[in-house]
């Protein structure tokens, strides 16, 4: 345990700016993490697959389906009349995505869907529901951490602007003392201020939010790209004949989208923010008294 360094009131402006940057860094990290996690969780691009025209002789791409823990976008067809240059009218099939969203975890799973390519297994639905629960919990924890870091940052920034340092309220009149009664005694008083416990709570919220989000992302990736049928392994080993993916319902396997990676990035930023909290605000501390008796020191030196 090293001796604390006291920053003088007349701190250079460059030092104050660096201290200010460090003081607001946890807020920036948590704000970015919360936005990334909340926005990506509501997007549909967690997984996707390409579909092809079932009426065409060749492989004709008609669109892409998307799916996430809260959104399901399937291609729907409609018939429109197309007028040619000679004023003749023909019917043409138009494909467009039809998206359904739900705030209920696992509410978009449908094991009774018509067609093998759209049916959901109970095992898949269980994992998709678990992923949605974890994403909800992770966003809630990060939202709570964001509110708490706003309070701590608002109380800290004025102190840093004035002196370039964070003032710590201690239960003793000194942070470090050295006495020469019967040797040397080093005293570090306990710290049980409200700010210290808020900093501890902030660290826990950010760390737990990061872990929960990471678990939600991993569970969601496993459900949407591995457990959701048809997956890549089916197209590698399950097809017969030419192995053409269009042989099976004229669609390819489910692949990973970019929203899962964005949500994972939010979890990483939240974990980094939990570390930087300890660099700005001191947590609770039990008092420490360390005494070195002269005779013990002399004997040790003599030996």
N, C-alpha and C positions, 0 to 999 in steps of 0.2 A: 504494500500500500504506500504509494508515494505521497509526498507533501503537496497539497493543493496549491495552485498558482493563482495569485490574486491579480486581476487585471486593473491597472490604475484607471482613474477617471479620465485622464487625458490620453485615451487610446487613439492612435492614428486612425484616420478615416478609412484607410485601406483595411485595417484589421476589423473595424466595425462592419464594413461591407461584407467581408468574408464571414464574420460571425452571424450577420443577418442572413446570408445565403444558407448557412448551415441550419439556422433556426427555422427557416421556412421550408427546408428540404423535405422533412417528413410530411408536411401538408401537401406539397406538390406531388410526392410519390403516392400518397394515399388517395388524393383526388383523381390522379390518372388511373390508378388501379381500380377504383370504384367505377369510373366511367367505362373503362374497357370491359370490366366484368359484367356490368349491368346491360350495356348495349349489346355485347356479343351474345349474352344469354338469351336475349329476345330475338336474335336474328335467326333466319332459316338455313343459313349456309354452314351447318355443322357437318352435313353429309349430302352427297348428290350422286345422281346417276343419269346417264344419257339414254334417251329413248329413240326408237327408230319407227318409221311408218310401217305398221303391220300389213298394209295393203300394197306396198311397193315390192317389186321383184328384187330390186337392188337395196343396198343399205342406204336409207334416206333418213338423215337426222331430222327429228321434229321438235326436240326441246329437251329440257333438263328438269328433273324432279329434285326437290330439296327436302330435307327433314332435319329437325332439331328437337331437343327435349320439349319445346313449347310450340313449335310450328311444324305443320305438315303441308307441303306444296306438291300436289299431284297434277299431272297434265290432264286437261279436259278438252274434248273436241266439240266443235260446232260447225254447222254447214252454212256457207254464205254463197250468194249468187254473184258470179263474176261476169261482167259484160265485156265482150271482146270488141275489137275494132269494127267488125261487121254487124254489131248490135246483137249478136247471138249471146245467149245467156247459158252459162254452165254452173253447176254446183261444185264447190271446192271445200274441202275439209280444212279447218283452221284449228291448230292446237295452241292452247294457252294455259299457263299454270293457274290452278285454283288453290289458294292457300287458306288453311284453317288454323287459327291460333287458339290456345287455351292457357289460362293461368293455373289450371289444375295440374298437379304433377301426375304424369302418366295418363292424362285425360284424352290424349290423341291416339292411344294404342287401341287397335281393333283386331282381336284374334279372329273375328268372324267376317273379315273383309273378303269380298268376292275376288277370286283369282289368286293363284299361289304367290304371285309376285307382290301382292299387296297385303296378304295375311300376316299378322304379327303373332309370334309365339308368346306364350305366357312368360317364358324365361326372359325374352327380350323386353316385354312390357315391365317386368319387375326391375330390370336394370335401368331402363329409361326413367322410370319413376324415381328410383334412388338417385340418379344423376340430377334430376330436376330438384329434388329435396336438398341435395348438397349445394346446388347453385343458389337456391333461395337462401339457405343458411349462410353461405359465404358472402353474398351481397349484403345481407342483414348485418353480419359482423363488421364488414368493411364500412358500411354506412354509419354504424355506431362509433367505430374508430375515427371516421372522418369528422363527426360532430365533436368528439373529444379533442382531437388535435386542433380543431378550430379554436376551442376555448383556451388550450394551452399556448397556442401560437399568439393569440390576441393578447394574452397576459405577458408573453415573453418578448415580443418585438419591441415594445416601448423601452424595456430595460436595455436591450441590446443597442438600440439607437442612442441611448444616453451614455452608456458606459462601455459598450462592447462586450458585456458579460451577462450571464444569467445569475440573478440573485437567488441564493438558496436560504430558505428560512430554517434555521437549526434550533434545536431545543437548548443549546448552550450559547453563551455569549462569544464563543470562538469556534472556528472550524478546526484549528490545529494549535496545540499548545505544547510547550516543552518546559518541564520543571526540573530543577536540580536538587531536589530533596531526596536523599538516599539514592543517588544515582540519577539516571535519566528516565523520564516517564513521558511517553507519547500518548496523547489523548485525541481520539476522533469521536466526537459526540454522536449520539444516535440522530437519525433524520426521520421523523414521522410527520412531516408536513403534508398538507392536503395535496400539494402539487406532486410530491413524490409518489403518492399512491395513485394519483391520476395518471402519472407517467407509466407506472407498473400496469395499470389497467389498459392503457393504450397499447403497450407492447403485447399484452396477451390477446387483445382483440385483433390487432393486425396479424399476429402470428397464426392465431386460430383461423382467421378469415382466409389467409393464404393457404393453409393446409386443407381447409374445407373446399375451397375453390379447386385446388389441384386434384383432390379426390373426385369432385364432381366432373371435372374435365376428363380424367382417366376413365371413369365409369361411363360417361357419355360416349367417348370415342370407342370403347369396347362394345357398347350396345349398338351404336349406329353403323359401325363399319365392320364389325365381326359377327355380332349376333343377329343383325338384321338381314333377312333373306331377300334376295340372293347376295351373298358376299363374294369376295374375290376368290376364295378357295373353291367355291362351287364351279366357277368358270374355269378354274385350273384343272379340276379333277372330275367334275360331275357331268360335263357335257359329253355327248357321244357324237359320232359322225365327224363333221368338219371342225367341231369346236368353236363354231361361230357363235358369239354371244347373242346375236339377234335370233338364234333358234329358240331361245327361251324368252317368250313374251316380248320379243323385240326390244330388249333393254339390257344395258350393261350392269356391272356390279356397283354396289354402293361404295363411294370413295369419300375420303375426308375432305371437308371444306375448310375455309380459312377462319371461320368464327371460333372454332375450337382452339386454334393457336392464339387468337387474340385474347380469349379468356384465360388461357394459360399464362400469357404475358402479364395480365393483371394480377394473377396469383404471385408471380415472381416479384413484381414491383411491391406488392403488399409485404412480402417477406423481407425485402430490402428495407422498406420503411420501418419495420419492427426493429431492425438493427440500429438504424439512425436515431430512433427515439432515445436510446441510451446515450448517444453522443451529445444530446441537447439538454435533456432533463434527467436529473439524478433520481434514482429510485429510492425506496425506503432502505434504511441502513441501521443495523444494530451498532451501538457504541463499542469502540475498541480501546482498550487501555493496555499498553505494552510497556513493561518496566524492565530496565536493565540495572541490576545491582552492581555496585563497584567491585565488591569482592569476587563475584562470579566472573565479571569481565576480566579482572586482574588475574585470577586463577587460570582462566582460559588462555590468556596471553602468555602467562608463565609456562604453561604446558606446551 
